[in-house]
Amino acid sequence: MSWFEALILGIVQGLTEFLPVSSSGHILIAEDIMGIQMQEPLAMTVLLHMATALATVVVLWREVAQLFKGTFTTLQWNAEKDYVAKILVGTIPVFIVGMFFQDEVEAVFGEGLLLVGVCLLVTALLLGLSEWLQKRRQGTGHDIRYIDAVLIGLAQACAVLPGLSRSGSTIATGLLCGVKKERVAQYSFLMVLIPILGKALLDGKDLLFRPETVPMAGNPSIGVVPGIVGFVSAFVVGGLACRFMLEIVRRQRLFWFAIYCAIVGASVVACELIEMAG
């Protein structure tokens, strides 16, 4: 992999991890367009996800610091402990999928781009429906409840499918549940920290015990310079996208992302069907 390819993948990951357009789907599309065939994509996956996780912490550092302080500096049950508990509840479904259905999920990623296109169309439907319903409610809503955390967590678990946006699915589900728009995006971004870091640790363990896949071990999959370029670009772009998305949700402008996902999804489906017919 060249540094330029790593730069493009980092930018794509940084943008699409937070924008409701599916990072996994766009990464697969970008790899297909550029013809990238990594011998072992695991190292790049770890780097890009760690970069976007770090970007989340930097953008929401005040909220993270407050949650950390309220959770660990007192034994009394408080709002911070309650919020963290809801985050943990929301991560249970994706934890179950990751622990017991990892092979099935990895197999899905090898099914081609047709599934990506279909899932992008589903993302478009979710985004459009959630914005329409939110406008009908005229901005009213409630704070996140435990039942909302469960439903948002289920949406996050379903979003392991390539093309089904994690941020789009979780934010749309929160809005459909009636959660205040200024609360749902922040919760969505914070709840993904645990599965991202957990997945990165598991993947890092695989790299550690399979040294032949590490770039410096003689069988490079990405290389040192492309790895650095990919990490930095995903971190910088991800931080900007995170801030942008928080504002977008607050202003109720998900409709444009629904249109984008519908266009890209329909284009991918059409191209795949034409290729299959030919």
N, C-alpha and C positions, 0 to 999 in steps of 0.2 A: 504494500500500500504506500502510495506517495503522500507527501505532506499536504498536497492540495486536496487529494481525496479525503484525507483525515479532516482537513479544514471544513470541507463541504458537509461531511457527516456530523461534525461537531456543531456547525451552524443549524443543520436540520434538527438534530437532537435538542439543542438549546431552545429553538423556537417551538417545536412541536410537543415538547414535554409539558409545557404550560398552556400553549394555545390549544383550543379544543379541536384538534385536527388529526390526532393519533401520531405519536412519535414512532411507534413500531412500524406502522403502515408506511409512513413517509421514508423511514430508513430503508425499508425493503424496496420501495420505489426508486429511491436515490441510488441504491446499490445496483439495481437492475439497469437504470439509465446509464450509469457510469461503467457498468460491466465489472464491478468489484467482486472478486472471488477470494475472500480471505480463507487461508487454510484453517485458521482457528480464530473465529470472531469473538471468542469469549473475553480476551483481554481488552479489546476495544469496547465491548459492552460494559464491562466493569468500569472503565475509565469514564465513559460518557455519562453513565448513571451516577457515579460518584460526583462528577462535575455539577450535574443539575441538582443533586441533593445538597451540595455545598452552596449553590446559588440560592436555594430555598432558605437555608439557614441565614445567609447574609442579608437577604431582602427582608425576612421576617425575624430578624435577630431580637428585636424588642419583645415580640410575642413569645419567641422561644425562651428568652431569658426570664420573662415573667412566669411562664409555665414551669420552668426549671426551678426557679426560686420558690414559687408557691407549692411545688410538689415535694421538694426535698428539705426545706428549711423549717417545716412545722409538721407535727403529727396530726393536727386537726384537719378534718375534712373541709375543704374550701372549694371555691370556684375553679381554681387551677387544677386541683386533683380531679374534680368532676369532668373537666374538659379533657384531660389526659385519659381518663377512663373511657370517655366516648371515642377518643382516637384509637385506643386499644381495641375496643369493641368493633370499631369499623375495620380494623385490620384482620380480624378473625377469618372472614371468608377467603381473602386472598392468601392468608397463611395456609388454610386447608388446601386450596388449589395448588399452591407451591410445594407443599409437602407430599401430597398424595397423587397429584395429577401432572407432575412436571414433564414426564415423558410424553403424555398426550398433548400438552401445550407445545412442546418443542416440535412434535410431529406436525402440528397445524401450521407452523411457520414454514414448512417445506411444501405446502400445498399449492404454492403459486400466488399470483396477484389477484385472482378472481375473488377469493375470500376477502382480501383487503378492500377491493372495490365495494363489495356488498356491505361490509362492516362500516365503511365510510358513509354509505347511504343511510345506514341505521343511525350513525352519529348525527347526520344532518337532520333526521327525523326527530331525534331526542332534543337537539338544540332548538329547533324551530318550535316544537311543542312546548318546551319549558318556557321559552320567551313569551309565547302567545299567552300561556296560562298566567305567567307572572304579571303581564300587562293587564290582564282581566282583574287580577287581584289588586291592581293599582299600588303595587309596592309594599303591601302589607305582608306580614309574616311573623314567624316566631324564631326563637333561638333553637339551636340543634338539640333535639331530644335523643334518648337512647334508641328509640325505634327508628328515627332518622339516620342515626349512625349505622344501624344494622343494614338498612336499605341502601345507603350510600356505599357501605362496605361490599354489599352484594354486587352493586354496579361496578365497583373497582375490580372485583374478582372476574366479572364477565369481560372487563376491558383488557384481559390478558390476550384476547384475540387480536391479531394484527389488523389495524384499520378501525377498531372500536376505541375511540379516544378515551384515555383514563380520565383526564381532567374534564373533558366534555361530558362523559357519562356520569361522573360523580357530581359535578356542578349541576347538570340538568336534573339528576335525580333529587338533589337537595332542593332545587327550585320547585320541582313537581310535588315534593312533600310539604311545601309551604315555608321552607326556611328562608329567613331574611337574606336578600342578595348580598349584603355587605358581610355576612357571616359565612356563607357557603364556600366562596372561593378560598378564603384563608383556611378553613377546615380541610378542604380538599387538598391543598398543597402541603399542609402539615401532616395529614394522615398518611401521605405517601412516603414520608421520610423513613418510617420503620420498615416497610417492605423493601424499599430501595436499598437501604443499608444492610438489611438482612440478606437480600439476594446478592449484594456485592461481596459480603463476607463469605457466603457459600461458594460463589464463583471464584473468589480469591483463594479459598481453600483448595478448589479444584486445580487452579493454576499452580499452587504451591506444591501439590502432590503429583502434578504432571509437569515437571520442569522443562520438558521438551517443548512445551507450548509458550514458554516465556521468551520474549524477544531476545534477551541476552544469552539464551541457551543454545543458539545455533539453528533454530528452526523458526524464524521470525514470522509472526502473523501480522504485525503492524509496524514494528520498529520504534526506536526511542523518540526520534524527532516527530514522526507522525502522531505518536501517542501524546506527546506534549502539546502539539498543535491542536489535536482533537479535544483534549481536556480543557485547554484555555478557551478555545472558541465556544465550546458547549457551556462553560461556566459564565463567560461574559454575556453571550447571547441569551442564555437561560435566565440570568438575573434581570436583563432588560425585559424579556418576555413575561417573567413573573410579575413585575411591577405593572406592565401594560395590561395583563389579564385581570389583575385585581381591579383596575380602573374600568375595564370593559364590562365586567360583571356588574359593578356598581351603577354603571350608566345604562344597563340593559341593551347591549348591542351584540348579542350572540347571533342574531339573525344572519349577519353577513358571513359568519363562520359556517352557519348551516348551508348557505348558498354555495360557499367554497367547497365544503365536503361533498355536497350533492354533485357539483360539476366534476370534481376530481374522481369521485366514486363512480359516477356514470361513465366517465371517459375510460377509467381502468377496466370496468366491466365490459364495455364495448370493445376495447382493444383485445382483451383476453378472449372474448367470444369469437372475434374475427380471426384471431390467431388459431384458435381451436378448430374453427370451420375450415381454415385454409390448410 
